[in-house]
Amino acid sequence: HYKGTVFHRVVKGFIIQGGDVSLSGGRGGHSIYGATFKDESFSFGHTRKFLLSMANKGKDTNGSQFFITTDEAGHLDGKHVCFGEVVDGFDVVREIEEVPTNHQQAPMVEIKIVDSGELPDYQQDHKKQQQQLPYTPLDLPDHYNRDVDTLISMAEKVRVLGNTEFKRGLMKPALKLYKKALRYLEFDLMCPDTDEERRKLIDARVKPLMNMAACSLRLKNYKQALLACNEILDHHPHNSKGLYRKAVALENLGNLEDAVQTLELASTKHPSNKEIKARFKSSRAKLSASRKPLAEAMARGFS
């Protein structure tokens, strides 16, 4: 029934909404009972994230539209019928929640349900899902520790999975995993209490950021690579790989002069690094060649 429909409304920290089977944009929908049907029961409250509930336009106006909570939403109790919960695919819910939206809370990209129906192998899939770390540590089960050392360990496991995908040449899945690793190392989330914990967190972010930069360069997402390198260099200003990858990103963004300056610093701090020396020589030659027409024009102007 929902195959081919879209999620038409996304409110981060609240809900994602879909199920408009007739108009797609949130104004339509119908049910097997007719246009609408009555509220069934308000026995279950919107007490936590990943609950399914009916969207409506007021009392007894249920159709086909539904929403999934991404946080507790008790103010909806008694107004919307909560009828189920997400059992698998928590990461998908979180990824939808991260999609940019316009001023009407509509996603800027299409989020389509490509298939729907029963999951015949649910038990097997559910067991596999439970063995995976969730999209964000905020979704970890209550019995998990959330101290800095534990989350750093979790992030490293995710990063290693990303490296496996990278080695297989699968850049997009690898990048997805590197970003996930970094979510487990968020300052705002972990709020390190001591300088030592803060330093641990800064150092732990270096490897996934470095991997993210390499992956982004392969995908030709040079701005993303530059952002990753800049964060590394904010704390480790002479990191050789950080400087090298920043220069590559800058050059591909058309900022050859800054790329050469970055490589000059890198070659000064790492004089024995052959890769840096070769890139510095090449970039410097490109910069010189790019300036030659201007120099010749100025020379003619003063001759």
N, C-alpha and C positions, 0 to 999 in steps of 0.2 A: 504493500500500500504506500509506503514512504519512499520507495525506490525512485530516484530521479529528483526528489525534492531537495530543498536547501535549508540551511540555517540562515535565517534572515535577520536575526537580532543577536548581538553579542554585547553583554555588559560585564566587563571584567570585575571579578570579585563578587559577582551576583549570579547571573544566569547566562546560558546560551539557549536560544529558542528556535524551533523549527516546526515542521509539520503542516505548513500551508500547502495542501495538496491541490488547490485549485488556482490560486493566484500567485503563489510563491513569495509575495512581499509582505505577508503578515495580515492582510485584510480578508483572506479567504479561508477555506477549509470546510469540511463536512464530515459527518460521521456515518456509521452503518445504520444508525437509527433515524437519519434525516439530517437536516441542516445543523441542529444542535441537540444536546440531551442534558438531562438534569444532573446536578451534582449528586454523586453517589455516597461519599462518606468523607468526613473530615477527621477520621480516627487517627491518621498519621500526620505528624507535624513536619515542618521543613527544618529539621533539627541539625542537619549537617550537609556537607557537600556531596555531590554525585547522586542526588535524589531526582526522580522523574515526577513531574507534576503537570496537570492540565492547565494550559493557558485559556483564558476566557475573556469575555467582555462584560462580566458581571454575573450575578446569580443565575444558575441553571443555563449557561450559554456555552457549554463544552462542545467542541467540534473535533478537529483532528490535530490542532496545534498543541504542542507540549513544550516544556522547558526542562533543562537540567540545571540544578543548583551547583554553583562552584564555591559556595560558602553557606553557612547557616543563614536562614531567611525566615525567622519566626514570625515576622510581620505578615507573611502570606497565609498563615494558619487560619482556617475558617473561611478562606476566600477562594483557595485553589485546592483541588483534590490531588493529594500526593498518592501515587499509585505504584511506584516501583523504585528501583535503584540501578545504577550502573554497576555491573559485575566484572566487566573487562573493558580495556581500552581507556583507562583513566588518562593516559598520556594524550590521547586524541582529544578528549574534552579540554585539557589544558592548552593544547596547541590551538584549538579553535578559539579559546579565550584570549590568546595572544595576538590574534589577527587584527590588524588596524581597522578601525571603523570610521564612518563619517559622523556628522553631527546628529544624525537620526539613529545612531547605534547600529547601522547596517554595515556588514563587512565590506571592505574595499575589494575583496576577491571572492569569487564564488566558492562556497563550501557545500558540496553536493553529497548526498547519500547515494552512493553508486549501487548499493544493493541492500536488501532488507529481508527479514524472515527469521526463522528459528536457527539457533546454532546447534547442529547435531552433535558436535564434539565439545560441547561446552565444558564438561568436567576436565577434559584434558587441557583445553586452552586456558581454563581458569587456573589450573595448577601451574602452568607455565608462566602465566601473568604474575602469580604470587611470588615467583622466584626472581622477578625483575624489580629493579629499583624504580620508583615512580618518577614522573616528570619533574617534580620538585620535592625537596625534603619535607615541605609542608604537608605532603600527602603520605608520609611514612606512617605506618601503624603506631599506635600510642606506645607500644612496648619497646620501640627502637630508641636507642640513645641518640641525642642530637648534639653532643658535645663536639668541639672543634676537631679533635683527633679522629673521632668516628666518621664525621662527614668528609674529612679529608681522605680517609681510607676508601669511602664509598665513591668519591669523585675519581680517585685513581683507578678504581675498577672500571668505571664507565669510560675513562680516557683510554685505557688499554683496549677496550672493545672498539673504540674509535680508530685506534692504530691498526687493528686487524682489518677494518674496512678500508682504511687508507692504503694499506699494502696490497689489497685486492683491486685497487683502482676505483673504488666506489666512494667518490668524494662527497657526494651529498649526504649519504648515510653517516659517513665519518664526521662531517661537519655538525650534523645533528647531535651526535654523541659528545663531541667536544663542547658544544653549547650546554648540553645537559650536565656535563661534569662541572662546568663553571657555575651553573645554578646551585650546585651543592656547596659552592665556595663563596656565596654572596655575603658581603660585609653586612648589609642591612638585615639579612636573615639571621646570621650567626651572632652578630653583635659581640665580637670578642671582648672579653673582660680585662685582659692584661696585654701589655706590650708584647709579651712572648707569643700569646695566641694570635695577635694581629700580625706579627712577623711570620708565623707559621702559615697563616692564611695567604699573605702576600706571596710567599715563596711557593705555596701549593698551586697558586693560579698561573705561575709562569709556564709550566709544561703544557696545560691545555690551551693557553693563549698562544703559545708557540706553534702547537699543532693546528690550531684554528687559523693562524696566519698562513701557514704552509698550504693548508687545504683551500683557503680563500684565494690564494694566488693561483692555484691550479684551476679554480672555478672562474678566474678572472674577475673576482669581486675584490678589487683593489682597495676600495674604501674600507671594507670590513677588515682586510688584512692590515691596513694602516692603523686602524683603531686598536687592534689587538697588539701590534708592535708598540704603539705609543704607551699603552698601559704597562707593558713589560719594562719599557725604558724609563718610565716615571720612577720606578723603584730600583731598576738595575740599568743605569744609563750607558754602561759599556758592554752590555750583553752582545756577543758577536752575531748570533743568529737574529736577534731582534733588530740590530742595526742593518744587517744585510737584507733581511726581508722588508724592512721599512723602505730601504733604498729601491728595491725592486718595485714595490707598490708605488712609490713616488714617481719613479721613471715612467711606469705604465699609466699614471694619472696625468702625465705631461709636465710634471714638475722636475725637470732634469737638473736644474741648478741645486735644488735642495737634496736631490738624490746623490749628487756628487759630493756635497758637503757632508752628508751622512756617511758616505763611503770613505771620505777622507778621515773622519773621526774613527771609523772602524779600522782602517788600515794603520792608523797611529797606535791604537790600543791593541791591535792584534796583527803585528807586522808579519808574522809567519803564516797567516791564514791565506792559502793560495786562492781560494774561491773569492775572498774579499778583494785581493790584489788584482785578480783578473777582471772582476766586475768594475772596480774603480778605474782601471785603465780603459776599459771599453766605454764606460759612461762618460769619462772625461773627454774621450775622443769624440763622442757624439755631441757633447756640449760645445766643444771647440768648433766642430763642423757646423753646428746650428748658429753659431755667432759669426761665422766667416762671411756670409752674404751682407750682414749689417756692417761689418768692419770694412768690406770692400766698397759699400755704398757711401760710407762716411769718408773714406779715403778719396773717392771720386769727387765728393762734394767740396773737399778742401784743396783739391789739386788745381 
